[in-house]
Amino acid sequence: MSILTPRERDGYIYFDEAECRAAGKALAERYRSAQPFPHIAMDDFLPADFLLGLLDGFPDSSGKTYFDRDQERLKFQFPPSDIPGHRLRNMVIELNSPAILAFLEEMTGINALIPDPYYVGGGCHETKSGGHLGIHADFNIHQEMQVQRRLNLLVYLNHDWPESYGGELELWDQQMGACEVKVLPTIGRAVVFNTSLDSFHGQPDPVRCPPDRSRRSIATYYYTASAEGISALPDRTTVFKARPESGDQPDRRVAFDHFLKDWVPPRLYRVATKLNRFK
């Protein structure tokens, strides 16, 4: 039996808010006490058979652009507008619904969550064989909505995915000293975790599946409005970190940009940013 039950009326997939709220309450202690930062990995978050029925509508990545640099390689992102299957698109959009917000608020203790209608960085994700996403902490401010990022929800879509294929999500401690959690991305499994400037996570080792397979997931992100205002927060883009004794490459350009934001007056910052891009 799954944690949440997708329902359907007149062809539309939805969730029951009361059921979601009760499920969130039941998982609250487990979530909030988890280390290295509040998180949870849930088997059977959604029924595997239900998710398998959505995969015919997964976007075709042929000819699409993808991330291709030291920190992230062979990784594709598809917002709902690029998802051809109406049922899969419905599912992605429904993860922004009041019912799912109720589940997340009860479980995490973070109230007044705001979904992202722009799906900045969210939607469906795909990483091809050999691809990876380095350990990082996510950007903390949604520039269009001017709200603070608080939670990530990842729902995995990979049927018949043995450990030999790899692609595990890793959660690292705040000092980047050790990986404390690994999650194999098998279908029906979902992960939720708090996002902060030191919630380091990623899929740093290349996926080892056959060339005709790929690592697939749904990713949605949630925000809150800061009572003090966004101007009181440091403005950070995604920050990649190198694992100890690895060949991981730090993103020095981003680190320098953060230094400029913190220490250079706004007028000079614009000039310094242009120079930084040409380094």
C-alpha angles and dihedrals in degrees: 000000000000126000092238126029118217110219129196134211124174090345095309121120116220143152132238110245096211091052091047093049092050092048091051093051091051092055098040099099093046091050099045096046096049122118147255083023132337109298145127136209110205125194114209093016085152127009112275092220090054092051092046088057090059098052097085085070096054112125120262108239095198109131093001123132118250141181109278115173138099093277098047129013137181091002121143129194125200122187117206091268088064095048108099098192110084093206094052090045089050090052094051092049093046089058084072092055127118089251093059091043088054090052092050096044093051093047100043102031090231108131132202095028116188121209122217113246089183093057092217102194090348139103121070120352128199130184118190125220108289093024127123145174115221124230109278148149113240128243109275105209128059099219097201096048098029094225134131122256113237112159143028123203118194122185115190123221103186115126119195093011112161123196089253088071091062119192094141119170108235127205115200132197119258092257092053088236100126145000107248102179134032123187123192108219099234122159117278093020117119135187128203122184141166114257119218138144090278104034093115116193142143148127098266103167119074116261110254101200121125115278092256091058132065141186109260134185146152115242126192128172132205134206144189133211111249113235089214093048130251092276089071091061128078110251108234132172121201109307118205121207130201117234116234114272093002136118092243114139118226117224099242094175092061092045090053091047090055089050090053093049092052099044112020122081112250096252093051091042092067091055093044091050091057090051091048091056091059096052 
